[in-house]
Amino acid sequence: MTTIRRFCCNDLLRFTSVNLDHLTETFNMSFYMTYLARWPDYFHVAEAPGNKVMGYIMGKVEGQGESWHGHVTAVTVATEYRRQQLAKKLMNLLEDISDKIDKGYFVDLFVRASNTPAIKMYEKLGYVIYRRVLRYYSGEEDGLDMRKALSRDVDKKSIIPLKRPITPDELEYD
């Protein structure tokens, strides 16, 4: 039986094995601690029996006006726990918080343009490619900004794709 609960400080010492996937971005401890302190509702861990970390999701809420949204900073599942819809459950949890609690207009995330399995999974979850960000990852690989409209965006304006790629310096940061 899988348990999904809020991430806590002790989990920082237990989730390294989940980050071994070469497509998973690994951050420094202060980065994780900032998310845990500022956006605890957006940071969850999935555990297997015996308290083994199966995966986690980390995100935040940001923006202003109609760009107020939930953001998925990282979602990853350990190799041995994939294909069990765990990422879907974690994504649904973050989407519900963004929609029902924080009343966001959409949820967004960035994914490597080469990560076809993840892109397909996000598309199955209702995400669309909003825009391409040239050389987003380490100044080399393009990233795709994918979005899913939430209930507040009745006209789905937030997911109308841009017609041209952008560069990282054109991204708006809050």
N, C-alpha and C positions, 0 to 999 in steps of 0.2 A: 504494500500500500504506500502510495506516494503522499507525502505531506508537503504542502506549500505554506510557507510562513514568511513573516518579515525577516529580512536579513539582519543579523546582529554582528557586533564587533568580533566575536569569537569565530564567526564564519570566515573572516579574512584569513585566518590561519588554516582553514580547512578546504578552500576551494581551488587551490593551485592546480590540481589534476584536471579540473574542468577547463582550465585555460590553456592546456597543452596543444589544442587544435591550432594549426598555423593560421587559420582564418579568424581566430578570436583575438581581439585587441586586448593586450594586457597593459594595465595602468599602474602607476605607483600607489603606495598605500594611502598617501594623503588625498589622492583623487577619489578613491573609494570612500574614505572617511568623510570627505566633503559631501558626497552624494547621500551617504547614510545620515549625516547631520541635517542637511538642507531639505532632502526629499525622501524621508523614510517610507512614505506611502508607495513610492515607486521602486523600491528595492526589495526583491523577494528571492527566496531560495527554495529549491525543491529538494527534498530529502527522501532517500530510500530507507527501508527498515535498517536499523543499526546506525542511523544518523549519517549515512554516506551522502555527500553532496552529489546530486544528479545534474543540477543546472541552476542557473539564476537569471534574473532580469534586473537591469538597473536603468533607471530613467529619471526624467524630471519634467516639470511643467515650466513653460517659458513663453515669451512673446507678449504682444499688446494688441488690443482690439481684436480684429478678425484673424490675427495671426497667433492668438492665444492657443497653445496646443501642448499636448503631451509629446515627449520625445523619448524614444528608445535609444539609450546610449550603448547598451550591450545586452544581448540575450544569447545564451549559449547552453548547450546540453552536452554532457560527457558522451563520448562516442558510444559507450556500451548502453546508454539509455535513449539513443535516438530511435526514431520511427515509432514512438509511443505517444505522440501528440503532446509531449510535455512543453515544447516551445509554444505550441498553440495555446495551451492553458495559461502559460505565463504571459503571453501577448494579450490574451483576452482579459486577464486581470489588470494589466496596465491600461488597456483601452477603457475598461469599465471605470477605473479611477479617474482617468482623464475626462471621460464623458459625464459621469454621474456626480462626482465630487467636485472636480475643478472646472466643469462646464467648458471644456476646450472645444475648439472648432474641428480639430483633426489631430491625428497622431502621425508623427513622421519618424524616419530612421534613415541611416545611411548604410549602404552595403557595397562591397567591392563589385565592380562591373563584371568581374570574372567568376563571381560566386553564384553560378547558375542554380545549384540546389536551393540556396537561401532565397534567391529572387523568386523562384517558382513557389516556394513555401509561402512567402509574403503575398504573392499574387493570389494564391488559394485562400488566404486570410482576408482578401479584399483590398490589398494595397495596390496602388498604381505608381508607375514611374512618373514623378512630377518633373524632375530635371536631372540632367547629367552634370556632375561637377568634375571638371577636368583636373587631373593630377591631384585628387583629393587625398589619397593615401600615400604618405611619405613623398609627396611631390612626383610620384611616378604613375600609380594606377588611378584610373577614373573611379569615382564613386557615383552611385545612383541614390538620389534623394527620393524615397518612396513615401507615399502618404495614403492615409485612409480617413475619409470624412467621418465625423461624429454627428450625433443627432442635432447639435446646435447649428450645424452647417446645412440647413435645409436645402439650399440650392446647389450644394456640392462645389462651391466656387474654389475652395481650398485645394481641390485635386485636379483642376484644369492644368494640363501639362504646359510647361514653358516650351516655346518653339525653338530655343537655341540653348546650347550648353553654357554653363557659367564657369568662372574660375573661383577658387577658394576665397579670394579677396572680395568677391561680390556677395558672399554669404552674409546674412545679417545675424549678428550675435547679440544676445541680450545680457 
